[in-house]
């Protein structure tokens, strides 16, 4: 029996993985785009960022995990 066959990957991210002193985590997102949309809202509310800088976006994308 093969476990996980046909199962769609989910995506996870933690702010701490890009050096933020923040315990925010995203789990079970359906796509990387969903992770980014959630992070845009979080960045504004929790970190006061109206826009996520490109270098941080690059770090985020490198640290999104498929599970």
C-alpha positions as CSV (number, residue, x, y, z in Angstrom):
1,X,0.0,0.0,0.0
2,X,1.3,3.5,-0.9
3,X,0.4,6.2,1.6
4,X,-0.2,9.7,0.3
5,X,-0.7,8.5,-3.3
6,X,-3.0,11.0,-5.0
7,X,-2.9,13.3,-2.0
8,X,-2.4,16.9,-2.8
9,X,0.5,18.6,-1.1
10,X,-0.2,21.3,1.4
11,X,2.0,24.3,2.1
12,X,3.4,25.6,5.4
13,X,5.3,28.7,6.4
14,X,6.7,30.2,9.6
15,X,7.7,33.9,10.0
16,X,10.6,32.8,12.1
17,X,12.1,30.9,9.1
18,X,13.0,34.3,7.5
19,X,14.4,35.8,10.7
20,X,11.3,37.5,12.0
21,X,10.8,37.5,15.8
22,X,7.3,36.2,15.3
23,X,5.5,33.0,16.1
24,X,3.0,33.3,13.2
25,X,2.6,30.1,11.2
26,X,0.5,29.0,8.2
27,X,-0.4,25.4,7.9
28,X,-2.4,23.5,5.3
29,X,-2.5,26.2,2.6
30,X,-3.6,24.8,-0.7
31,X,-1.1,26.8,-2.8
32,X,2.0,29.0,-2.5
33,X,-0.2,31.9,-3.8
34,X,-2.6,31.3,-0.8
35,X,0.4,31.4,1.5
36,X,1.5,34.8,0.0
37,X,-2.0,36.3,0.2
38,X,-2.2,35.3,3.9
39,X,1.2,36.7,4.5
40,X,0.3,40.1,2.9
41,X,-2.5,40.5,5.4
42,X,-0.4,39.3,8.3
43,X,2.6,41.5,7.4
44,X,0.3,44.6,7.4
45,X,-1.5,43.8,10.6
46,X,1.4,42.4,12.7
47,X,4.5,44.0,11.3
48,X,3.1,47.3,9.9
49,X,4.3,46.5,6.3
50,X,2.0,47.8,3.6
51,X,4.2,46.0,1.1
52,X,6.5,43.0,1.6
53,X,10.0,43.9,0.2
54,X,11.2,41.8,-2.8
55,X,14.2,40.4,-0.9
56,X,11.8,39.2,1.9
57,X,9.4,37.7,-0.7
58,X,12.4,35.8,-2.1
59,X,13.3,34.4,1.4
60,X,9.6,33.5,2.0
61,X,9.3,31.6,-1.2
62,X,12.5,29.7,-0.4
63,X,11.1,28.8,3.0
64,X,7.6,27.6,2.1
65,X,7.5,23.9,2.8
66,X,5.4,21.3,0.9
67,X,4.0,18.7,3.2
